[in-house]
């Protein structure tokens, strides 16, 4: 009977153009694997582990990741829409996001220390109660993203745009901004800021 619950480990493999749409993956561990142009939309990846993996041009729209472990995982050029990362395995949880659309997703209450987001859109993404200490939002669009009770110590917003942060409800020590995007801290006052003078 125990054989049914044994985990299958895939190591140093490349998966290309695989269609996982609406499928459920069970008892899998992927180590140092690369996924290229795979479609995980509406699939269930719950309780599987991905360690040192790279996802390139993959689709994660509405993918279920309850209990899923992602450690040292890179998403590059991926579409990650409506994914609830707050339900992932908290002990295997470290990412890099490059050139990806991470819209309508939630990182509520997660630890994202030193996470790098490069050239990403994070529209209406929920970072409430998350720890983003020393994270970097490089050239990212944060339109409608939620930051409340979020730890933003040393977080780098210097090249981020369209964010709105309330310093009164977030922890912000040595948080980095550029002079041109400081208006994102004042949105709640509904000020008319003139950039031409």
ChimeraX attribute file (.defattr): number of C-alpha atoms within 10 A of each C-alpha:
attribute: neighborCount
match mode: 1-to-1
recipient: residues
	/A:1	5
	/A:2	5
	/A:3	6
	/A:4	7
	/A:5	9
	/A:6	11
	/A:7	13
	/A:8	12
	/A:9	12
	/A:10	14
	/A:11	15
	/A:12	11
	/A:13	13
	/A:14	13
	/A:15	12
	/A:16	14
	/A:17	12
	/A:18	13
	/A:19	14
	/A:20	18
	/A:21	17
	/A:22	16
	/A:23	14
	/A:24	13
	/A:25	13
	/A:26	15
	/A:27	15
	/A:28	17
	/A:29	18
	/A:30	20
	/A:31	19
	/A:32	16
	/A:33	20
	/A:34	19
	/A:35	19
	/A:36	19
	/A:37	17
	/A:38	20
	/A:39	23
	/A:40	24
	/A:41	22
	/A:42	19
	/A:43	20
	/A:44	21
	/A:45	23
	/A:46	21
	/A:47	19
	/A:48	22
	/A:49	22
	/A:50	23
	/A:51	20
	/A:52	18
	/A:53	24
	/A:54	21
	/A:55	20
	/A:56	21
	/A:57	18
	/A:58	24
	/A:59	25
	/A:60	24
	/A:61	23
	/A:62	19
	/A:63	24
	/A:64	24
	/A:65	22
	/A:66	17
	/A:67	19
	/A:68	23
	/A:69	25
	/A:70	24
	/A:71	20
	/A:72	17
	/A:73	23
	/A:74	21
	/A:75	23
	/A:76	20
	/A:77	19
	/A:78	25
	/A:79	22
	/A:80	24
	/A:81	22
	/A:82	19
	/A:83	22
	/A:84	20
	/A:85	23
	/A:86	20
	/A:87	19
	/A:88	22
	/A:89	19
	/A:90	16
	/A:91	12
	/A:92	17
	/A:93	20
	/A:94	20
	/A:95	21
	/A:96	17
	/A:97	21
	/A:98	20
	/A:99	19
	/A:100	24
	/A:101	25
	/A:102	25
	/A:103	24
	/A:104	19
	/A:105	23
	/A:106	24
	/A:107	20
	/A:108	21
	/A:109	17
	/A:110	20
	/A:111	19
	/A:112	20
	/A:113	20
	/A:114	18
	/A:115	20
	/A:116	22
	/A:117	23
	/A:118	19
	/A:119	19
	/A:120	24
	/A:121	25
	/A:122	25
	/A:123	21
	/A:124	18
	/A:125	24
	/A:126	23
	/A:127	23
	/A:128	19
	/A:129	18
	/A:130	22
	/A:131	24
	/A:132	23
	/A:133	22
	/A:134	20
	/A:135	20
	/A:136	22
	/A:137	24
	/A:138	18
	/A:139	17
	/A:140	25
	/A:141	21
	/A:142	21
	/A:143	16
	/A:144	16
	/A:145	22
	/A:146	21
	/A:147	22
	/A:148	18
	/A:149	18
	/A:150	23
	/A:151	25
	/A:152	24
	/A:153	19
	/A:154	18
	/A:155	24
	/A:156	22
	/A:157	22
	/A:158	19
	/A:159	18
	/A:160	23
	/A:161	20
	/A:162	14
	/A:163	22
	/A:164	20
	/A:165	20
	/A:166	17
	/A:167	16
	/A:168	10
	/A:169	12
	/A:170	17
	/A:171	18
	/A:172	18
	/A:173	13
	/A:174	12
	/A:175	17
	/A:176	18
	/A:177	17
	/A:178	12
	/A:179	8
	/A:180	11
	/A:181	16
	/A:182	17
	/A:183	19
	/A:184	17
	/A:185	15
	/A:186	14
	/A:187	14
	/A:188	11
	/A:189	7
	/A:190	8
	/A:191	9
	/A:192	8
	/A:193	9
	/A:194	6
	/A:195	6
	/A:196	4
	/A:197	4
